[in-house]
Amino acid sequence: MPTVDEYYRHPLCERRKSAQKNLNEGEINSLIHDFLNFDRFEPKWIKEGSSAEMINACEVLGRFIAPVSKEDKQALTKSQIRNVFGEIKRIQMKGFENEKKDFYLLKPKVAYNAGRHNKLGILLFKRYFDLAYDCVENTSDYEHFCDFFEAILAYHTAYGGKD
């Protein structure tokens, strides 16, 4: 798994810096595809729990989806990620087994948000969300799912993710 230092030296970092204004669908899809190949999601992060490898991946993702500058129109906003994370935490607090119905509704809510905004940050976030969501089968998986998204939110905020 690459570290954030490796990301800074990778051509993806420069491509992300260049991708701050309006991008067409092909440009967004190309960046997402290349990023997913660079910073691969591992189902074991949801099945087995946190690891140094997972934390590195979350840091790289958090950096990529955070704003590069004040003019960055492609970044994930804090409110976009907070809306999802708030619901994830609410389900966790009430118990995954008691709130499965609401968990099942998270995926369409994220899809709606991504389709509504149609920007690089939210679309990439949706891809990781979908990959992690599809791994959740029980309470233990859900707890790891929560940890995964908490780490992404923390790094997104640390790298300047604001509204």
Backbone as a chain_set.jsonl record, in Angstrom:
{"seq": "MPTVDEYYRHPLCERRKSAQKNLNEGEINSLIHDFLNFDRFEPKWIKEGSSAEMINACEVLGRFIAPVSKEDKQALTKSQIRNVFGEIKRIQMKGFENEKKDFYLLKPKVAYNAGRHNKLGILLFKRYFDLAYDCVENTSDYEHFCDFFEAILAYHTAYGGKD", "coords": {"N": [[0.831, -1.172, 0.0], [0.6, 2.172, -0.866], [2.203, 5.037, 0.62], [1.45, 8.363, 1.853], [3.612, 9.974, 1.233], [4.686, 8.61, -0.95], [2.575, 8.968, -2.683], [2.763, 11.753, -3.108], [4.992, 11.829, -4.732], [4.144, 10.552, -6.949], [2.789, 10.518, -10.295], [0.001, 10.859, -10.201], [-0.517, 12.699, -8.197], [0.222, 15.18, -9.292], [-1.603, 15.199, -11.405], [-3.959, 15.369, -9.956], [-3.656, 17.884, -8.786], [-3.899, 19.426, -11.043], [-6.505, 19.034, -11.647], [-8.766, 20.819, -10.797], [-10.803, 22.401, -11.604], [-13.666, 22.461, -13.748], [-14.324, 19.241, -14.857], [-14.658, 16.817, -17.436], [-16.773, 13.91, -17.823], [-15.23, 11.737, -18.727], [-12.608, 12.484, -18.009], [-12.837, 12.538, -15.216], [-13.534, 9.832, -14.705], [-11.202, 8.566, -15.636], [-9.238, 9.518, -13.836], [-10.274, 8.451, -11.434], [-10.174, 5.688, -11.98], [-7.372, 5.333, -12.299], [-6.527, 6.119, -9.768], [-7.729, 4.174, -8.137], [-6.269, 1.973, -8.932], [-3.806, 2.675, -7.978], [-4.096, 3.067, -5.179], [-5.262, 0.657, -3.771], [-8.297, -0.786, -2.622], [-8.798, -3.002, 0.082], [-10.639, -5.794, 0.95], [-10.171, -7.061, 3.403], [-9.814, -5.078, 5.291], [-12.301, -4.442, 6.185], [-13.29, -6.895, 6.91], [-11.375, -7.916, 8.727], [-10.39, -5.798, 10.207], [-8.769, -2.739, 11.338], [-5.497, -1.773, 10.195], [-2.012, -1.003, 9.741], [-1.605, -0.739, 7.034], [-4.222, -0.188, 6.098], [-4.626, 2.306, 7.303], [-2.663, 3.847, 6.003], [-3.718, 3.761, 3.384], [-6.143, 5.122, 3.791], [-5.158, 7.617, 4.482], [-3.912, 8.433, 2.088], [-6.146, 8.454, 0.371], [-7.758, 10.34, 1.736], [-6.175, 12.617, 1.402], [-6.199, 12.897, -1.399], [-8.911, 13.431, -1.986], [-9.388, 15.734, -0.595], [-9.438, 19.368, -0.694], [-7.253, 20.93, -3.042], [-6.659, 23.534, -3.351], [-8.1, 26.784, -2.538], [-9.768, 27.302, -4.624], [-10.542, 24.881, -5.621], [-12.758, 22.922, -7.255], [-13.348, 20.272, -7.417], [-13.025, 18.814, -5.135], [-14.032, 16.788, -2.321], [-16.518, 17.897, -0.181], [-16.641, 18.857, 3.278], [-19.201, 18.717, 4.384], [-20.463, 16.899, 2.68], [-19.155, 14.452, 3.244], [-19.54, 14.341, 5.989], [-22.341, 14.14, 6.278], [-22.836, 11.508, 5.483], [-21.135, 10.134, 7.249], [-22.241, 10.85, 9.714], [-24.663, 9.449, 9.684], [-23.656, 6.841, 9.531], [-22.427, 6.647, 12.062], [-24.662, 7.006, 13.729], [-26.128, 4.679, 13.201], [-24.279, 2.85, 14.177], [-24.281, 3.496, 16.916], [-26.898, 2.791, 17.682], [-26.895, 0.166, 17.115], [-25.95, -2.242, 14.826], [-27.434, -4.56, 14.114], [-29.994, -3.797, 14.864], [-30.472, -1.695, 13.193], [-30.361, -2.358, 10.507], [-31.999, -1.856, 8.282], [-31.698, 0.903, 7.883], [-28.994, 0.908, 7.338], [-28.967, -0.447, 4.863], [-30.114, 1.53, 3.33], [-28.132, 3.423, 3.135], [-26.375, 3.12, 0.933], [-27.903, 3.863, -1.457], [-28.319, 6.548, -0.704], [-25.739, 7.65, -0.701], [-25.145, 7.266, -3.39], [-27.058, 8.953, -4.573], [-26.16, 11.453, -3.614], [-23.632, 11.553, -4.822], [-24.353, 11.513, -7.542], [-25.791, 13.868, -7.691], [-23.907, 15.894, -7.197], [-21.682, 15.217, -8.782], [-18.787, 15.361, -8.937], [-15.221, 14.915, -8.792], [-14.187, 14.274, -6.141], [-16.448, 13.38, -4.553], [-17.378, 11.329, -6.169], [-15.225, 9.515, -6.21], [-15.087, 8.974, -3.474], [-17.575, 7.667, -3.248], [-17.029, 5.328, -4.697], [-15.146, 3.999, -3.024], [-16.747, 3.807, -0.765], [-18.789, 2.081, -1.718], [-17.285, -0.257, -2.218], [-16.431, -0.923, 0.385], [-18.896, -1.106, 1.735], [-20.088, -3.311, 0.489], [-18.76, -5.381, 1.695], [-19.743, -5.686, 4.234], [-21.266, -7.782, 6.475], [-22.009, -8.439, 9.028], [-22.145, -7.471, 12.541], [-19.497, -7.119, 13.47], [-18.074, -6.655, 11.08], [-19.357, -4.276, 10.415], [-18.472, -2.56, 12.445], [-15.768, -2.35, 11.765], [-16.069, -1.172, 9.27], [-17.04, 1.311, 10.099], [-14.733, 2.282, 11.413], [-12.996, 2.469, 9.223], [-14.17, 4.533, 7.66], [-14.108, 6.592, 9.501], [-11.371, 7.046, 9.673], [-10.844, 7.947, 7.053], [-12.373, 10.333, 7.033], [-11.019, 11.735, 9.06], [-8.435, 12.129, 7.932], [-9.162, 13.528, 5.607], [-10.133, 15.896, 6.733], [-7.809, 16.715, 8.085], [-6.179, 17.347, 5.939], [-7.291, 19.64, 4.997], [-9.978, 19.541, 4.302], [-12.835, 21.203, 3.952], [-15.887, 23.145, 3.996]], "CA": [[0.0, 0.0, 0.0], [1.428, 3.381, -0.917], [2.084, 6.042, 1.682], [1.169, 9.697, 1.333], [4.86, 10.452, 0.62], [4.759, 8.004, -2.285], [1.56, 9.657, -3.481], [3.297, 13.061, -3.512], [5.987, 11.62, -5.794], [3.488, 9.837, -8.049], [2.126, 11.418, -11.26], [-1.385, 11.128, -9.812], [-0.554, 13.913, -7.383], [0.21, 16.316, -10.23], [-2.877, 15.172, -12.126], [-4.995, 15.867, -9.043], [-3.466, 19.334, -8.661], [-4.395, 20.025, -12.288], [-7.938, 18.761, -11.758], [-9.458, 21.608, -9.778], [-11.936, 23.105, -12.209], [-14.639, 21.562, -14.346], [-13.795, 18.086, -15.573], [-15.712, 16.049, -18.083], [-16.967, 12.578, -17.256], [-14.087, 10.897, -19.085], [-11.458, 12.869, -17.178], [-13.114, 12.074, -13.854], [-13.437, 8.371, -14.689], [-9.799, 8.203, -15.801], [-8.573, 9.764, -12.548], [-10.764, 7.474, -10.461], [-9.602, 4.393, -12.363], [-5.939, 5.328, -11.992], [-6.361, 6.178, -8.325], [-8.082, 2.854, -7.586], [-5.139, 1.08, -9.205], [-2.679, 3.123, -7.146], [-4.437, 2.92, -3.757], [-6.277, -0.401, -3.845], [-9.102, -1.161, -1.468], [-8.658, -4.4, 0.494], [-11.778, -6.233, 1.759], [-9.755, -7.472, 4.753], [-9.934, -3.939, 6.204], [-13.648, -4.514, 6.74], [-13.45, -8.234, 7.482], [-10.433, -8.193, 9.816], [-10.194, -4.594, 11.001], [-7.725, -1.753, 11.038], [-4.092, -2.156, 10.104], [-1.18, 0.105, 9.252], [-1.878, -0.663, 5.593], [-5.49, 0.509, 5.93], [-4.44, 3.704, 7.681], [-1.945, 4.476, 4.879], [-4.66, 3.927, 2.269], [-7.086, 6.178, 4.16], [-4.459, 8.899, 4.406], [-3.745, 8.781, 0.673], [-7.477, 8.809, -0.132], [-8.148, 11.61, 2.353], [-5.391, 13.679, 0.753], [-6.641, 13.028, -2.787], [-10.259, 13.998, -2.095], [-9.405, 17.047, 0.061], [-9.142, 20.437, -1.65], [-5.863, 21.249, -3.359], [-6.587, 24.983, -3.156], [-9.412, 27.356, -2.239], [-10.552, 27.312, -5.867], [-10.753, 23.493, -6.05], [-14.169, 22.585, -7.436], [-13.475, 18.816, -7.527], [-12.811, 18.196, -3.83], [-15.156, 16.38, -1.488], [-16.714, 18.875, 0.893], [-16.806, 18.271, 4.603], [-20.61, 18.399, 4.611], [-20.788, 15.682, 1.935], [-18.665, 13.283, 3.977], [-20.139, 14.366, 7.331], [-23.714, 13.629, 6.19], [-22.741, 10.053, 5.435], [-20.513, 9.653, 8.473], [-23.211, 11.01, 10.797], [-25.596, 8.324, 9.603], [-22.878, 5.646, 9.889], [-22.262, 6.645, 13.517], [-25.972, 6.812, 14.342], [-26.405, 3.239, 13.093], [-23.363, 2.175, 15.098], [-24.724, 3.73, 18.293], [-28.141, 2.062, 17.942], [-26.637, -1.256, 16.897], [-26.089, -2.649, 13.426], [-28.533, -5.521, 13.953], [-31.264, -3.076, 15.031], [-30.58, -0.619, 12.197], [-29.997, -2.87, 9.173], [-32.8, -1.169, 7.258], [-31.045, 2.18, 7.614], [-27.717, 0.596, 6.677], [-29.243, -0.737, 3.457], [-30.447, 2.785, 2.647], [-26.943, 4.274, 2.988], [-25.81, 3.038, -0.422], [-28.599, 4.768, -2.377], [-28.106, 7.942, -0.296], [-24.418, 8.058, -1.206], [-25.277, 7.335, -4.854], [-27.793, 10.181, -4.869], [-25.261, 12.572, -3.346], [-22.601, 11.551, -5.867], [-24.974, 11.905, -8.803], [-26.217, 15.266, -7.578], [-22.759, 16.797, -7.263], [-20.919, 14.774, -9.954], [-17.418, 15.885, -8.879], [-14.207, 13.889, -8.558], [-14.08, 13.867, -4.742], [-17.595, 12.595, -4.097], [-17.467, 10.109, -6.98], [-14.211, 8.582, -5.711], [-15.571, 8.558, -2.16], [-18.641, 6.687, -3.486], [-16.418, 4.047, -5.115], [-14.618, 3.356, -1.82], [-17.9, 3.482, 0.069], [-19.431, 0.89, -2.273], [-16.406, -1.406, -2.0], [-16.481, -1.264, 1.811], [-20.294, -1.468, 2.04], [-20.35, -4.666, -0.014], [-18.077, -6.343, 2.571], [-20.392, -5.735, 5.546], [-22.223, -8.872, 6.638], [-22.372, -8.63, 10.43], [-21.8, -6.359, 13.432], [-18.041, -6.935, 13.482], [-17.737, -5.989, 9.811], [-19.848, -2.908, 10.473], [-17.555, -1.802, 13.307], [-14.567, -2.079, 10.953], [-16.551, -0.222, 8.27], [-17.056, 2.614, 10.797], [-13.332, 2.687, 11.609], [-12.466, 2.827, 7.905], [-14.658, 5.854, 7.27], [-13.613, 7.568, 10.47], [-9.998, 7.368, 9.264], [-10.924, 8.775, 5.841], [-12.838, 11.653, 7.462], [-9.945, 12.389, 9.818], [-7.395, 12.604, 7.009], [-9.757, 14.553, 4.751], [-10.143, 17.12, 7.53], [-6.414, 17.096, 8.345], [-5.608, 17.921, 4.716], [-7.965, 20.863, 4.59], [-11.354, 19.341, 3.862], [-13.773, 22.157, 4.536], [-16.98, 23.527, 3.074]], "C": [[0.882, 1.243, 0.0], [1.184, 4.296, 0.287], [1.768, 7.389, 1.035], [2.43, 10.298, 0.703], [5.041, 9.876, -0.784], [3.729, 8.642, -3.221], [2.099, 10.998, -3.989], [4.315, 12.945, -4.65], [5.375, 10.969, -7.037], [2.836, 10.84, -9.008], [0.663, 11.728, -10.935], [-1.508, 12.411, -9.001], [-0.605, 15.148, -8.279], [-1.092, 16.364, -11.015], [-4.0, 15.71, -11.252], [-4.882, 17.373, -8.876], [-4.02, 20.058, -9.886], [-5.914, 19.924, -12.406], [-8.717, 19.503, -10.671], [-10.705, 22.307, -10.324], [-12.937, 22.086, -12.744], [-13.939, 20.472, -15.132], [-14.959, 17.4, -16.279], [-15.741, 14.641, -17.493], [-15.787, 11.652, -17.537], [-12.858, 11.201, -18.252], [-11.63, 12.394, -15.744], [-12.945, 10.563, -13.771], [-11.999, 7.89, -14.825], [-9.021, 8.392, -14.498], [-9.004, 8.751, -11.493], [-10.16, 6.106, -10.741], [-8.128, 4.306, -11.968], [-5.687, 5.381, -10.485], [-6.662, 4.822, -7.685], [-6.985, 1.82, -7.851], [-3.931, 1.423, -8.345], [-2.916, 2.793, -5.673], [-5.588, 1.921, -3.653], [-6.998, -0.636, -2.518], [-8.905, -2.653, -1.196], [-9.852, -4.803, 1.36], [-11.399, -6.629, 3.189], [-9.829, -6.318, 5.751], [-11.301, -3.926, 6.875], [-13.852, -5.855, 7.447], [-12.594, -8.454, 8.727], [-10.165, -6.988, 10.703], [-8.986, -3.783, 10.59], [-6.337, -2.364, 11.031], [-3.32, -0.928, 9.639], [-1.42, 0.325, 7.764], [-3.174, 0.102, 5.325], [-5.337, 1.997, 6.232], [-3.687, 4.455, 6.585], [-2.893, 4.752, 3.722], [-5.655, 5.041, 2.557], [-6.429, 7.551, 4.093], [-4.306, 9.346, 2.953], [-5.096, 9.2, 0.079], [-7.934, 10.152, 0.434], [-7.442, 12.791, 1.727], [-5.918, 13.953, -0.653], [-7.988, 13.728, -2.902], [-10.401, 15.34, -1.383], [-9.07, 18.129, -0.966], [-7.641, 20.681, -1.801], [-5.62, 22.743, -3.134], [-7.992, 25.491, -2.827], [-10.332, 27.332, -3.453], [-10.917, 25.917, -6.35], [-12.243, 23.161, -6.079], [-14.41, 21.073, -7.456], [-13.348, 18.093, -6.19], [-14.134, 17.763, -3.194], [-15.308, 17.416, -0.382], [-16.918, 18.146, 2.217], [-18.268, 17.907, 4.849], [-21.021, 17.134, 3.852], [-20.356, 14.431, 2.701], [-19.303, 13.209, 5.364], [-21.569, 13.826, 7.321], [-23.727, 12.107, 6.226], [-22.204, 9.526, 6.761], [-21.454, 9.787, 9.672], [-24.198, 9.858, 10.834], [-24.894, 7.009, 9.96], [-22.75, 5.543, 11.405], [-23.59, 6.435, 14.244], [-26.35, 5.337, 14.331], [-25.53, 2.467, 14.075], [-23.851, 2.302, 16.54], [-25.993, 2.933, 18.639], [-27.989, 0.56, 17.736], [-26.943, -1.667, 15.472], [-27.285, -3.579, 13.225], [-29.886, -4.842, 14.052], [-31.526, -2.088, 13.906], [-30.219, -1.071, 10.78], [-30.74, -2.148, 8.055], [-32.139, 0.159, 6.875], [-29.678, 1.979, 6.958], [-27.953, 0.344, 5.189], [-29.554, 0.531, 2.662], [-29.248, 3.715, 2.449], [-26.412, 4.281, 1.555], [-26.568, 3.917, -1.418], [-28.441, 6.243, -2.005], [-26.767, 8.463, -0.801], [-24.473, 8.189, -2.725], [-26.002, 8.61, -5.279], [-26.893, 11.406, -4.717], [-24.187, 12.681, -4.432], [-23.175, 12.006, -7.205], [-25.382, 13.366, -8.821], [-25.054, 16.225, -7.777], [-21.83, 16.482, -8.436], [-19.524, 15.398, -10.045], [-16.477, 14.758, -8.497], [-14.211, 13.381, -7.121], [-15.212, 12.977, -4.282], [-17.73, 11.303, -4.894], [-16.43, 9.068, -6.546], [-14.604, 8.076, -4.321], [-16.643, 7.485, -2.312], [-18.06, 5.336, -3.874], [-15.874, 3.299, -3.906], [-15.753, 2.957, -0.878], [-18.541, 2.182, -0.413], [-18.598, -0.367, -2.031], [-16.473, -1.87, -0.538], [-17.873, -1.773, 2.203], [-20.567, -2.922, 1.656], [-19.687, -5.75, 0.831], [-18.795, -6.549, 3.9], [-21.466, -6.82, 5.561], [-22.713, -9.023, 8.072], [-21.894, -7.432, 11.252], [-20.302, -6.084, 13.448], [-17.571, -6.217, 12.217], [-18.163, -4.526, 9.856], [-18.955, -2.027, 11.343], [-16.288, -1.434, 12.541], [-14.881, -1.072, 9.849], [-16.548, 1.192, 8.863], [-15.639, 3.145, 10.984], [-12.713, 3.172, 10.308], [-12.896, 4.242, 7.521], [-14.272, 6.943, 8.254], [-12.189, 7.995, 10.107], [-9.993, 8.248, 8.012], [-11.339, 10.196, 6.213], [-11.735, 12.409, 8.189], [-8.868, 12.932, 8.885], [-7.928, 13.664, 6.056], [-9.74, 15.898, 5.471], [-8.715, 17.628, 7.77], [-5.776, 17.762, 7.127], [-6.429, 19.078, 4.167], [-9.379, 20.716, 4.107], [-12.313, 20.234, 4.627], [-14.904, 22.376, 3.57], [-16.653, 24.833, 2.399]], "O": [[1.815, 1.34, 0.797], [0.104, 4.312, 0.877], [1.816, 7.527, -0.187], [2.331, 11.055, -0.262], [5.494, 10.57, -1.694], [3.991, 8.829, -4.409], [1.915, 11.342, -5.157], [4.47, 13.876, -5.44], [6.041, 10.855, -8.066], [2.381, 11.898, -8.575], [0.145, 12.762, -11.357], [-2.503, 13.127, -9.115], [-1.397, 16.059, -8.038], [-1.629, 17.443, -11.264], [-4.885, 16.419, -11.732], [-5.896, 18.07, -8.828], [-4.544, 21.166, -9.778], [-6.531, 20.653, -13.183], [-9.256, 18.891, -9.749], [-11.558, 22.75, -9.555], [-13.028, 20.971, -12.232], [-13.074, 20.742, -15.965], [-16.09, 17.4, -15.792], [-14.838, 14.243, -16.758], [-15.392, 10.869, -16.672], [-12.144, 10.29, -17.834], [-10.684, 11.905, -15.127], [-12.281, 10.064, -12.862], [-11.616, 6.906, -14.193], [-8.239, 7.526, -14.105], [-8.169, 8.251, -10.739], [-9.683, 5.44, -9.823], [-7.695, 3.319, -11.373], [-4.746, 4.763, -9.986], [-5.936, 4.375, -6.797], [-6.805, 0.893, -7.062], [-3.125, 0.549, -8.022], [-2.016, 2.291, -4.999], [-6.743, 2.305, -3.47], [-6.387, -0.677, -1.45], [-8.853, -3.462, -2.122], [-10.06, -4.204, 2.415], [-12.232, -6.539, 4.091], [-9.899, -6.564, 6.955], [-11.44, -3.454, 8.003], [-14.523, -5.92, 8.477], [-13.034, -9.103, 9.677], [-9.75, -7.153, 11.85], [-8.285, -4.102, 9.63], [-6.043, -3.322, 11.746], [-3.908, 0.06, 9.198], [-1.432, 1.464, 7.297], [-3.223, 0.944, 4.428], [-5.856, 2.844, 5.504], [-4.04, 5.592, 6.269], [-2.879, 5.839, 3.145], [-5.979, 5.824, 1.664], [-7.06, 8.53, 3.695], [-4.546, 10.509, 2.63], [-5.172, 10.196, -0.641], [-8.438, 11.002, -0.301], [-8.041, 13.85, 1.54], [-6.066, 15.109, -1.05], [-8.192, 14.531, -3.812], [-11.416, 16.018, -1.541], [-8.478, 17.83, -2.003], [-6.878, 20.644, -0.836], [-4.519, 23.159, -2.775], [-8.954, 24.724, -2.835], [-11.555, 27.343, -3.306], [-11.548, 25.783, -7.399], [-12.901, 23.128, -5.039], [-15.56, 20.637, -7.506], [-13.544, 16.88, -6.125], [-15.199, 18.303, -3.495], [-14.331, 17.771, 0.278], [-17.313, 16.98, 2.257], [-18.544, 16.878, 5.467], [-21.854, 16.373, 4.344], [-21.112, 13.463, 2.792], [-19.577, 12.115, 5.857], [-21.971, 13.13, 8.254], [-24.54, 11.499, 6.923], [-22.754, 8.583, 7.329], [-21.46, 8.924, 10.55], [-24.528, 9.352, 11.907], [-25.485, 6.156, 10.622], [-22.943, 4.467, 11.971], [-23.632, 5.755, 15.269], [-26.834, 4.806, 15.331], [-25.997, 1.533, 14.727], [-23.835, 1.329, 17.294], [-26.138, 2.457, 19.765], [-28.853, -0.22, 18.136], [-28.051, -1.466, 14.975], [-28.057, -3.409, 12.281], [-30.835, -5.265, 13.392], [-32.667, -1.685, 13.685], [-29.817, -0.255, 9.951], [-30.167, -1.864, 7.003], [-32.034, 0.494, 5.695], [-29.257, 2.783, 6.126], [-27.219, 0.864, 4.348], [-29.289, 0.596, 1.462], [-29.328, 4.68, 1.69], [-26.042, 5.332, 1.031], [-25.932, 4.659, -2.166], [-28.43, 7.101, -2.887], [-26.678, 9.596, -1.275], [-23.906, 9.127, -3.285], [-25.599, 9.267, -6.238], [-26.867, 12.282, -5.581], [-23.877, 13.777, -4.9], [-22.552, 12.794, -7.917], [-25.321, 14.02, -9.862], [-25.194, 17.249, -8.445], [-21.249, 17.396, -9.021], [-19.128, 15.901, -11.097], [-16.909, 13.752, -7.935], [-14.235, 12.17, -6.903], [-14.972, 11.928, -3.683], [-18.155, 10.285, -4.348], [-16.725, 7.873, -6.519], [-14.467, 6.888, -4.029], [-16.627, 6.493, -1.584], [-18.551, 4.301, -3.423], [-16.107, 2.099, -3.766], [-15.713, 1.888, -0.268], [-18.806, 1.285, 0.387], [-19.138, -1.417, -1.682], [-16.562, -3.067, -0.264], [-17.995, -2.763, 2.924], [-21.199, -3.665, 2.407], [-20.024, -6.926, 0.691], [-18.486, -7.496, 4.622], [-22.425, -6.792, 4.79], [-23.731, -9.673, 8.308], [-21.307, -6.494, 10.712], [-19.888, -4.924, 13.439], [-16.768, -5.287, 12.282], [-17.437, -3.643, 9.399], [-18.713, -0.868, 11.006], [-15.795, -0.313, 12.665], [-14.054, -0.217, 9.531], [-16.113, 2.146, 8.218], [-15.377, 4.323, 10.741], [-11.99, 4.168, 10.291], [-12.069, 5.052, 7.103], [-14.125, 8.102, 7.868], [-11.843, 9.171, 10.221], [-9.213, 9.196, 7.929], [-10.722, 11.159, 5.757], [-11.542, 13.602, 7.952], [-8.436, 14.075, 9.036], [-7.211, 14.61, 5.729], [-9.374, 16.918, 4.886], [-8.451, 18.826, 7.669], [-4.927, 18.642, 7.271], [-6.279, 19.454, 3.004], [-9.943, 21.661, 3.553], [-12.561, 20.027, 5.815], [-14.889, 21.858, 2.453], [-17.44, 25.325, 1.59]]}, "num_chains": 1, "name": "protein.A"}
